[in-house]
Amino acid sequence: MSFSKRLSELRKQHKFSQSELATKVGIHNNVLGRYERGEANPSIEVATKLSDVLGVSLDYLVGKTDLLLDDTIVDKILTIQQLPTEDKEHILFAIDALLRDAKARATYSK
């Protein structure tokens, strides 16, 4: 999906008018309209602000990925990443086991 279409859809999902979203990002609403029509592309700074306000990754907003990450999972991953190596290894070992079990249950429940 193109950046312009994804931007428009995300804005509507959040129930923002073009003017509201433009104000939150710090741009003129006419500029946002040009982005949504595919007539212009934002700078990396503006695209980053748009993704932050809309609660999606920049990769998702620009169409590089269709995977929409859950913020709570991302926060947990970031927390795990900051732990000492030994703690991180124990947590990841437990997660691997739980994932393996969940996949097995899903396979056999079909």
N, CA, C and O atoms as CSV, one atom per row, in Angstrom:
chain,resi,resn,atom,element,x,y,z
A,1,MET,N,N,0.842,-1.170,0.000
A,1,MET,CA,C,0.000,0.000,0.000
A,1,MET,C,C,0.898,1.247,0.000
A,1,MET,O,O,1.943,1.262,0.649
A,2,SER,N,N,0.494,2.264,-0.713
A,2,SER,CA,C,1.301,3.475,-0.835
A,2,SER,C,C,1.248,4.312,0.446
A,2,SER,O,O,0.333,4.186,1.260
A,3,PHE,N,N,2.249,5.161,0.593
A,3,PHE,CA,C,2.305,6.049,1.749
A,3,PHE,C,C,1.045,6.906,1.826
A,3,PHE,O,O,0.447,7.038,2.893
A,4,SER,N,N,0.643,7.488,0.699
A,4,SER,CA,C,-0.504,8.404,0.704
A,4,SER,C,C,-1.786,7.710,1.154
A,4,SER,O,O,-2.556,8.263,1.939
A,5,LYS,N,N,-2.006,6.515,0.659
A,5,LYS,CA,C,-3.216,5.773,1.022
A,5,LYS,C,C,-3.169,5.349,2.491
A,5,LYS,O,O,-4.166,5.459,3.205
A,6,ARG,N,N,-2.016,4.868,2.933
A,6,ARG,CA,C,-1.879,4.438,4.326
A,6,ARG,C,C,-2.065,5.621,5.281
A,6,ARG,O,O,-2.715,5.491,6.318
A,7,LEU,N,N,-1.495,6.766,4.927
A,7,LEU,CA,C,-1.636,7.962,5.753
A,7,LEU,C,C,-3.107,8.346,5.886
A,7,LEU,O,O,-3.589,8.611,6.987
A,8,SER,N,N,-3.801,8.373,4.780
A,8,SER,CA,C,-5.217,8.729,4.782
A,8,SER,C,C,-6.031,7.756,5.628
A,8,SER,O,O,-6.861,8.176,6.433
A,9,GLU,N,N,-5.796,6.459,5.447
A,9,GLU,CA,C,-6.537,5.452,6.208
A,9,GLU,C,C,-6.259,5.549,7.703
A,9,GLU,O,O,-7.182,5.460,8.513
A,10,LEU,N,N,-4.998,5.732,8.073
A,10,LEU,CA,C,-4.661,5.845,9.492
A,10,LEU,C,C,-5.271,7.099,10.115
A,10,LEU,O,O,-5.754,7.061,11.247
A,11,ARG,N,N,-5.251,8.197,9.384
A,11,ARG,CA,C,-5.865,9.429,9.888
A,11,ARG,C,C,-7.350,9.211,10.156
A,11,ARG,O,O,-7.869,9.629,11.192
A,12,LYS,N,N,-8.028,8.558,9.222
A,12,LYS,CA,C,-9.466,8.299,9.378
A,12,LYS,C,C,-9.733,7.316,10.513
A,12,LYS,O,O,-10.711,7.475,11.243
A,13,GLN,N,N,-8.884,6.305,10.673
A,13,GLN,CA,C,-9.042,5.353,11.780
A,13,GLN,C,C,-8.942,6.056,13.129
A,13,GLN,O,O,-9.638,5.692,14.076
A,14,HIS,N,N,-8.081,7.056,13.213
A,14,HIS,CA,C,-7.913,7.810,14.462
A,14,HIS,C,C,-8.947,8.928,14.597
A,14,HIS,O,O,-8.967,9.659,15.587
A,15,LYS,N,N,-9.812,9.046,13.574
A,15,LYS,CA,C,-10.865,10.054,13.557
A,15,LYS,C,C,-10.316,11.484,13.665
A,15,LYS,O,O,-10.904,12.342,14.324
A,16,PHE,N,N,-9.179,11.717,13.004
A,16,PHE,CA,C,-8.598,13.048,12.913
A,16,PHE,C,C,-9.040,13.684,11.610
A,16,PHE,O,O,-9.097,13.014,10.579
A,17,SER,N,N,-9.349,14.960,11.644
A,17,SER,CA,C,-9.507,15.693,10.390
A,17,SER,C,C,-8.092,15.983,9.880
A,17,SER,O,O,-7.115,15.846,10.617
A,18,GLN,N,N,-7.999,16.382,8.624
A,18,GLN,CA,C,-6.681,16.746,8.101
A,18,GLN,C,C,-6.091,17.892,8.918
A,18,GLN,O,O,-4.894,17.911,9.207
A,19,SER,N,N,-6.926,18.826,9.276
A,19,SER,CA,C,-6.478,19.981,10.044
A,19,SER,C,C,-5.963,19.574,11.431
A,19,SER,O,O,-4.942,20.086,11.890
A,20,GLU,N,N,-6.672,18.653,12.095
A,20,GLU,CA,C,-6.248,18.194,13.425
A,20,GLU,C,C,-4.901,17.487,13.365
A,20,GLU,O,O,-4.014,17.757,14.175
A,21,LEU,N,N,-4.752,16.583,12.404
A,21,LEU,CA,C,-3.491,15.854,12.287
A,21,LEU,C,C,-2.359,16.806,11.913
A,21,LEU,O,O,-1.260,16.712,12.460
A,22,ALA,N,N,-2.620,17.707,10.995
A,22,ALA,CA,C,-1.591,18.662,10.583
A,22,ALA,C,C,-1.131,19.500,11.775
A,22,ALA,O,O,0.065,19.749,11.930
A,23,THR,N,N,-2.059,19.931,12.611
A,23,THR,CA,C,-1.711,20.722,13.792
A,23,THR,C,C,-0.853,19.922,14.751
A,23,THR,O,O,0.128,20.435,15.289
A,24,LYS,N,N,-1.221,18.653,14.969
A,24,LYS,CA,C,-0.456,17.795,15.882
A,24,LYS,C,C,0.976,17.586,15.390
A,24,LYS,O,O,1.904,17.459,16.188
A,25,VAL,N,N,1.143,17.554,14.072
A,25,VAL,CA,C,2.454,17.294,13.484
A,25,VAL,C,C,3.241,18.596,13.277
A,25,VAL,O,O,4.469,18.576,13.189
A,26,GLY,N,N,2.527,19.729,13.200
A,26,GLY,CA,C,3.194,21.004,13.007
A,26,GLY,C,C,3.375,21.397,11.553
A,26,GLY,O,O,4.351,22.053,11.188
A,27,ILE,N,N,2.416,20.983,10.723
A,27,ILE,CA,C,2.449,21.357,9.304
A,27,ILE,C,C,1.107,21.985,8.935
A,27,ILE,O,O,0.156,21.922,9.714
A,28,HIS,N,N,1.029,22.581,7.769
A,28,HIS,CA,C,-0.223,23.167,7.297
A,28,HIS,C,C,-1.119,22.061,6.760
A,28,HIS,O,O,-0.635,21.093,6.173
A,29,ASN,N,N,-2.435,22.204,6.962
A,29,ASN,CA,C,-3.343,21.145,6.515
A,29,ASN,C,C,-3.334,20.971,4.999
A,29,ASN,O,O,-3.627,19.879,4.512
A,30,ASN,N,N,-3.003,22.026,4.232
A,30,ASN,CA,C,-2.890,21.877,2.772
A,30,ASN,C,C,-1.742,20.937,2.408
A,30,ASN,O,O,-1.831,20.177,1.443
A,31,VAL,N,N,-0.671,20.999,3.186
A,31,VAL,CA,C,0.480,20.121,2.945
A,31,VAL,C,C,0.075,18.673,3.220
A,31,VAL,O,O,0.416,17.772,2.454
A,32,LEU,N,N,-0.648,18.458,4.308
A,32,LEU,CA,C,-1.114,17.104,4.615
A,32,LEU,C,C,-2.010,16.578,3.495
A,32,LEU,O,O,-1.925,15.406,3.128
A,33,GLY,N,N,-2.860,17.435,2.960
A,33,GLY,CA,C,-3.716,17.041,1.832
A,33,GLY,C,C,-2.889,16.617,0.630
A,33,GLY,O,O,-3.240,15.663,-0.064
A,34,ARG,N,N,-1.800,17.315,0.384
A,34,ARG,CA,C,-0.914,16.949,-0.737
A,34,ARG,C,C,-0.265,15.590,-0.486
A,34,ARG,O,O,-0.097,14.800,-1.415
A,35,TYR,N,N,0.102,15.314,0.775
A,35,TYR,CA,C,0.671,13.999,1.112
A,35,TYR,C,C,-0.359,12.899,0.840
A,35,TYR,O,O,-0.034,11.864,0.258
A,36,GLU,N,N,-1.596,13.133,1.265
A,36,GLU,CA,C,-2.639,12.115,1.112
A,36,GLU,C,C,-3.020,11.892,-0.349
A,36,GLU,O,O,-3.445,10.797,-0.717
A,37,ARG,N,N,-2.876,12.903,-1.170
A,37,ARG,CA,C,-3.170,12.749,-2.604
A,37,ARG,C,C,-1.977,12.219,-3.381
A,37,ARG,O,O,-2.090,11.952,-4.578
A,38,GLY,N,N,-0.839,12.063,-2.726
A,38,GLY,CA,C,0.356,11.565,-3.394
A,38,GLY,C,C,1.049,12.614,-4.241
A,38,GLY,O,O,1.848,12.273,-5.113
A,39,GLU,N,N,0.760,13.872,-4.003
A,39,GLU,CA,C,1.363,14.959,-4.775
A,39,GLU,C,C,2.711,15.394,-4.208
A,39,GLU,O,O,3.493,16.049,-4.896
A,40,ALA,N,N,2.980,15.032,-2.963
A,40,ALA,CA,C,4.239,15.408,-2.309
A,40,ALA,C,C,4.578,14.343,-1.273
A,40,ALA,O,O,3.712,13.588,-0.831
A,41,ASN,N,N,5.847,14.298,-0.896
A,41,ASN,CA,C,6.297,13.387,0.154
A,41,ASN,C,C,6.922,14.209,1.284
A,41,ASN,O,O,7.597,15.207,1.030
A,42,PRO,N,N,6.696,13.790,2.518
A,42,PRO,CA,C,7.230,14.545,3.649
A,42,PRO,C,C,8.722,14.305,3.835
A,42,PRO,O,O,9.285,13.332,3.334
A,43,SER,N,N,9.341,15.218,4.568
A,43,SER,CA,C,10.723,14.997,4.988
A,43,SER,C,C,10.721,13.847,5.994
A,43,SER,O,O,9.664,13.457,6.490
A,44,ILE,N,N,11.879,13.313,6.289
A,44,ILE,CA,C,11.971,12.219,7.250
A,44,ILE,C,C,11.496,12.689,8.625
A,44,ILE,O,O,10.899,11.914,9.373
A,45,GLU,N,N,11.759,13.951,8.960
A,45,GLU,CA,C,11.331,14.483,10.253
A,45,GLU,C,C,9.809,14.519,10.358
A,45,GLU,O,O,9.241,14.128,11.377
A,46,VAL,N,N,9.153,14.992,9.298
A,46,VAL,CA,C,7.688,15.070,9.305
A,46,VAL,C,C,7.090,13.662,9.280
A,46,VAL,O,O,6.113,13.393,9.981
A,47,ALA,N,N,7.662,12.771,8.488
A,47,ALA,CA,C,7.158,11.390,8.439
A,47,ALA,C,C,7.287,10.729,9.808
A,47,ALA,O,O,6.404,9.973,10.213
A,48,THR,N,N,8.367,11.005,10.517
A,48,THR,CA,C,8.557,10.460,11.853
A,48,THR,C,C,7.504,10.997,12.807
A,48,THR,O,O,6.948,10.244,13.607
A,49,LYS,N,N,7.224,12.297,12.729
A,49,LYS,CA,C,6.181,12.886,13.583
A,49,LYS,C,C,4.822,12.277,13.263
A,49,LYS,O,O,4.041,11.978,14.167
A,50,LEU,N,N,4.539,12.094,11.968
A,50,LEU,CA,C,3.269,11.473,11.570
A,50,LEU,C,C,3.146,10.072,12.157
A,50,LEU,O,O,2.098,9.716,12.698
A,51,SER,N,N,4.205,9.276,12.055
A,51,SER,CA,C,4.146,7.906,12.577
A,51,SER,C,C,3.968,7.906,14.090
A,51,SER,O,O,3.253,7.060,14.627
A,52,ASP,N,N,4.612,8.848,14.788
A,52,ASP,CA,C,4.459,8.934,16.241
A,52,ASP,C,C,3.020,9.287,16.627
A,52,ASP,O,O,2.435,8.652,17.505
A,53,VAL,N,N,2.459,10.295,15.972
A,53,VAL,CA,C,1.094,10.729,16.281
A,53,VAL,C,C,0.091,9.628,15.960
A,53,VAL,O,O,-0.883,9.439,16.689
A,54,LEU,N,N,0.328,8.899,14.866
A,54,LEU,CA,C,-0.602,7.848,14.448
A,54,LEU,C,C,-0.338,6.515,15.152
A,54,LEU,O,O,-1.107,5.568,14.990
A,55,GLY,N,N,0.740,6.437,15.927
A,55,GLY,CA,C,1.017,5.242,16.721
A,55,GLY,C,C,1.456,4.039,15.923
A,55,GLY,O,O,1.148,2.903,16.284
A,56,VAL,N,N,2.177,4.279,14.835
A,56,VAL,CA,C,2.679,3.174,14.006
A,56,VAL,C,C,4.166,3.390,13.759
A,56,VAL,O,O,4.689,4.482,13.979
A,57,SER,N,N,4.831,2.353,13.306
A,57,SER,CA,C,6.245,2.496,12.972
A,57,SER,C,C,6.368,3.254,11.659
A,57,SER,O,O,5.444,3.278,10.847
A,58,LEU,N,N,7.506,3.861,11.473
A,58,LEU,CA,C,7.769,4.575,10.224
A,58,LEU,C,C,7.753,3.601,9.052
A,58,LEU,O,O,7.262,3.940,7.975
A,59,ASP,N,N,8.287,2.390,9.249
A,59,ASP,CA,C,8.266,1.368,8.195
A,59,ASP,C,C,6.840,1.055,7.760
A,59,ASP,O,O,6.566,0.906,6.569
A,60,TYR,N,N,5.937,0.957,8.724
A,60,TYR,CA,C,4.540,0.670,8.399
A,60,TYR,C,C,3.916,1.841,7.638
A,60,TYR,O,O,3.230,1.640,6.636
A,61,LEU,N,N,4.155,3.055,8.116
A,61,LEU,CA,C,3.559,4.232,7.494
A,61,LEU,C,C,3.989,4.391,6.041
A,61,LEU,O,O,3.162,4.709,5.186
A,62,VAL,N,N,5.255,4.176,5.752
A,62,VAL,CA,C,5.731,4.376,4.379
A,62,VAL,C,C,5.512,3.153,3.490
A,62,VAL,O,O,5.838,3.185,2.304
A,63,GLY,N,N,4.965,2.081,4.051
A,63,GLY,CA,C,4.641,0.912,3.244
A,63,GLY,C,C,5.764,-0.083,3.077
A,63,GLY,O,O,5.682,-0.976,2.234
A,64,LYS,N,N,6.820,0.057,3.875
A,64,LYS,CA,C,7.931,-0.892,3.774
A,64,LYS,C,C,7.559,-2.247,4.376
A,64,LYS,O,O,8.108,-3.279,3.990
A,65,THR,N,N,6.622,-2.234,5.321
A,65,THR,CA,C,6.132,-3.469,5.921
A,65,THR,C,C,4.636,-3.366,6.130
A,65,THR,O,O,4.097,-2.275,6.313
A,66,ASP,N,N,3.978,-4.493,6.102
A,66,ASP,CA,C,2.547,-4.534,6.406
A,66,ASP,C,C,2.313,-5.019,7.832
A,66,ASP,O,O,1.172,-5.149,8.275
A,67,LEU,N,N,3.395,-5.284,8.537
A,67,LEU,CA,C,3.307,-5.776,9.907
A,67,LEU,C,C,3.134,-4.604,10.860
A,67,LEU,O,O,4.014,-3.751,10.974
A,68,LEU,N,N,2.008,-4.568,11.534
A,68,LEU,CA,C,1.729,-3.525,12.511
A,68,LEU,C,C,2.091,-4.071,13.881
A,68,LEU,O,O,1.447,-4.996,14.377
A,69,LEU,N,N,3.123,-3.500,14.493
A,69,LEU,CA,C,3.634,-3.995,15.766
A,69,LEU,C,C,2.788,-3.499,16.933
A,69,LEU,O,O,2.345,-2.351,16.953
A,70,ASP,N,N,2.574,-4.379,17.899
A,70,ASP,CA,C,1.852,-4.047,19.118
A,70,ASP,C,C,2.808,-3.312,20.050
A,70,ASP,O,O,3.868,-3.835,20.394
A,71,ASP,N,N,2.439,-2.104,20.459
A,71,ASP,CA,C,3.322,-1.286,21.293
A,71,ASP,C,C,3.672,-1.951,22.618
A,71,ASP,O,O,4.786,-1.775,23.111
A,72,THR,N,N,2.755,-2.706,23.206
A,72,THR,CA,C,3.058,-3.347,24.493
A,72,THR,C,C,4.125,-4.424,24.316
A,72,THR,O,O,4.976,-4.602,25.186
A,73,ILE,N,N,4.084,-5.135,23.202
A,73,ILE,CA,C,5.101,-6.155,22.939
A,73,ILE,C,C,6.442,-5.494,22.665
A,73,ILE,O,O,7.476,-5.962,23.142
A,74,VAL,N,N,6.432,-4.422,21.908
A,74,VAL,CA,C,7.679,-3.704,21.616
A,74,VAL,C,C,8.289,-3.185,22.917
A,74,VAL,O,O,9.501,-3.286,23.109
A,75,ASP,N,N,7.472,-2.634,23.810
A,75,ASP,CA,C,7.975,-2.142,25.095
A,75,ASP,C,C,8.608,-3.264,25.910
A,75,ASP,O,O,9.646,-3.066,26.542
A,76,LYS,N,N,7.990,-4.434,25.897
A,76,LYS,CA,C,8.547,-5.575,26.643
A,76,LYS,C,C,9.872,-6.031,26.035
A,76,LYS,O,O,10.805,-6.376,26.761
A,77,ILE,N,N,9.952,-6.031,24.723
A,77,ILE,CA,C,11.199,-6.416,24.059
A,77,ILE,C,C,12.309,-5.436,24.415
A,77,ILE,O,O,13.439,-5.840,24.686
A,78,LEU,N,N,11.986,-4.161,24.415
A,78,LEU,CA,C,12.987,-3.148,24.768
A,78,LEU,C,C,13.441,-3.305,26.219
A,78,LEU,O,O,14.617,-3.108,26.528
A,79,THR,N,N,12.522,-3.655,27.097
A,79,THR,CA,C,12.876,-3.886,28.499
A,79,THR,C,C,13.799,-5.095,28.627
A,79,THR,O,O,14.794,-5.050,29.350
A,80,ILE,N,N,13.465,-6.166,27.928
A,80,ILE,CA,C,14.299,-7.378,27.955
A,80,ILE,C,C,15.688,-7.069,27.420
A,80,ILE,O,O,16.685,-7.551,27.957
A,81,GLN,N,N,15.758,-6.281,26.380
A,81,GLN,CA,C,17.032,-5.960,25.738
A,81,GLN,C,C,17.982,-5.212,26.686
A,81,GLN,O,O,19.200,-5.277,26.516
A,82,GLN,N,N,17.442,-4.518,27.661
A,82,GLN,CA,C,18.264,-3.744,28.586
A,82,GLN,C,C,18.725,-4.547,29.807
A,82,GLN,O,O,19.503,-4.048,30.620
A,83,LEU,N,N,18.254,-5.768,29.934
A,83,LEU,CA,C,18.614,-6.597,31.080
A,83,LEU,C,C,20.030,-7.165,30.925
A,83,LEU,O,O,20.581,-7.195,29.824
A,84,PRO,N,N,20.605,-7.612,32.042
A,84,PRO,CA,C,21.893,-8.313,31.960
A,84,PRO,C,C,21.759,-9.565,31.087
A,84,PRO,O,O,20.681,-10.151,30.994
A,85,THR,N,N,22.837,-9.959,30.463
A,85,THR,CA,C,22.836,-11.066,29.506
A,85,THR,C,C,22.230,-12.341,30.077
A,85,THR,O,O,21.434,-12.997,29.405
A,86,GLU,N,N,22.585,-12.696,31.282
A,86,GLU,CA,C,22.076,-13.940,31.872
A,86,GLU,C,C,20.555,-13.898,32.036
A,86,GLU,O,O,19.866,-14.863,31.705
A,87,ASP,N,N,20.039,-12.790,32.541
A,87,ASP,CA,C,18.588,-12.652,32.691
A,87,ASP,C,C,17.897,-12.693,31.330
A,87,ASP,O,O,16.858,-13.333,31.164
A,88,LYS,N,N,18.485,-12.007,30.373
A,88,LYS,CA,C,17.919,-11.982,29.021
A,88,LYS,C,C,17.842,-13.395,28.440
A,88,LYS,O,O,16.832,-13.769,27.843
A,89,GLU,N,N,18.913,-14.183,28.616
A,89,GLU,CA,C,18.933,-15.552,28.090
A,89,GLU,C,C,17.856,-16.415,28.736
A,89,GLU,O,O,17.207,-17.204,28.050
A,90,HIS,N,N,17.655,-16.278,30.048
A,90,HIS,CA,C,16.622,-17.057,30.744
A,90,HIS,C,C,15.220,-16.685,30.247
A,90,HIS,O,O,14.386,-17.560,30.015
A,91,ILE,N,N,14.974,-15.406,30.089
A,91,ILE,CA,C,13.659,-14.956,29.622
A,91,ILE,C,C,13.401,-15.429,28.196
A,91,ILE,O,O,12.312,-15.913,27.886
A,92,LEU,N,N,14.400,-15.289,27.331
A,92,LEU,CA,C,14.227,-15.725,25.940
A,92,LEU,C,C,14.057,-17.236,25.839
A,92,LEU,O,O,13.325,-17.715,24.974
A,93,PHE,N,N,14.726,-17.996,26.714
A,93,PHE,CA,C,14.554,-19.447,26.748
A,93,PHE,C,C,13.107,-19.787,27.096
A,93,PHE,O,O,12.500,-20.660,26.476
A,94,ALA,N,N,12.560,-19.093,28.091
A,94,ALA,CA,C,11.167,-19.339,28.495
A,94,ALA,C,C,10.203,-18.939,27.370
A,94,ALA,O,O,9.235,-19.649,27.100
A,95,ILE,N,N,10.465,-17.822,26.729
A,95,ILE,CA,C,9.606,-17.375,25.623
A,95,ILE,C,C,9.645,-18.385,24.482
A,95,ILE,O,O,8.608,-18.712,23.905
A,96,ASP,N,N,10.837,-18.881,24.156
A,96,ASP,CA,C,10.962,-19.890,23.089
A,96,ASP,C,C,10.118,-21.120,23.403
A,96,ASP,O,O,9.440,-21.654,22.525
A,97,ALA,N,N,10.160,-21.567,24.652
A,97,ALA,CA,C,9.378,-22.747,25.049
A,97,ALA,C,C,7.882,-22.468,24.935
A,97,ALA,O,O,7.132,-23.308,24.437
A,98,LEU,N,N,7.451,-21.320,25.383
A,98,LEU,CA,C,6.030,-20.967,25.299
A,98,LEU,C,C,5.570,-20.841,23.849
A,98,LEU,O,O,4.470,-21.274,23.507
A,99,LEU,N,N,6.396,-20.257,23.006
A,99,LEU,CA,C,6.051,-20.150,21.585
A,99,LEU,C,C,5.952,-21.517,20.923
A,99,LEU,O,O,5.038,-21.774,20.139
A,100,ARG,N,N,6.900,-22.390,21.244
A,100,ARG,CA,C,6.887,-23.744,20.689
A,100,ARG,C,C,5.600,-24.471,21.095
A,100,ARG,O,O,4.967,-25.130,20.270
A,101,ASP,N,N,5.220,-24.345,22.366
A,101,ASP,CA,C,3.993,-24.990,22.845
A,101,ASP,C,C,2.746,-24.409,22.172
A,101,ASP,O,O,1.832,-25.147,21.804
A,102,ALA,N,N,2.717,-23.090,22.015
A,102,ALA,CA,C,1.562,-22.451,21.380
A,102,ALA,C,C,1.432,-22.880,19.917
A,102,ALA,O,O,0.323,-23.110,19.433
A,103,LYS,N,N,2.556,-22.987,19.219
A,103,LYS,CA,C,2.534,-23.436,17.822
A,103,LYS,C,C,2.063,-24.882,17.729
A,103,LYS,O,O,1.301,-25.233,16.828
A,104,ALA,N,N,2.511,-25.713,18.651
A,104,ALA,CA,C,2.096,-27.133,18.649
A,104,ALA,C,C,0.603,-27.237,18.901
A,104,ALA,O,O,-0.086,-28.004,18.228
A,105,ARG,N,N,0.091,-26.471,19.868
A,105,ARG,CA,C,-1.350,-26.501,20.139
A,105,ARG,C,C,-2.145,-26.037,18.913
A,105,ARG,O,O,-3.173,-26.623,18.575
A,106,ALA,N,N,-1.666,-24.992,18.259
A,106,ALA,CA,C,-2.351,-24.481,17.081
A,106,ALA,C,C,-2.354,-25.506,15.949
A,106,ALA,O,O,-3.340,-25.626,15.223
A,107,THR,N,N,-1.273,-26.230,15.801
A,107,THR,CA,C,-1.168,-27.243,14.756
A,107,THR,C,C,-2.132,-28.389,15.004
A,107,THR,O,O,-2.794,-28.857,14.078
A,108,TYR,N,N,-2.215,-28.842,16.243
A,108,TYR,CA,C,-3.064,-29.996,16.557
A,108,TYR,C,C,-4.529,-29.644,16.731
A,108,TYR,O,O,-5.374,-30.539,16.721
A,109,SER,N,N,-4.856,-28.374,16.892
A,109,SER,CA,C,-6.249,-27.996,17.053
A,109,SER,C,C,-6.956,-27.797,15.716
A,109,SER,O,O,-8.163,-27.559,15.679
A,110,LYS,N,N,-6.207,-27.895,14.620
A,110,LYS,CA,C,-6.811,-27.695,13.291
A,110,LYS,C,C,-7.565,-28.883,12.832
A,110,LYS,O,O,-8.129,-28.872,11.738
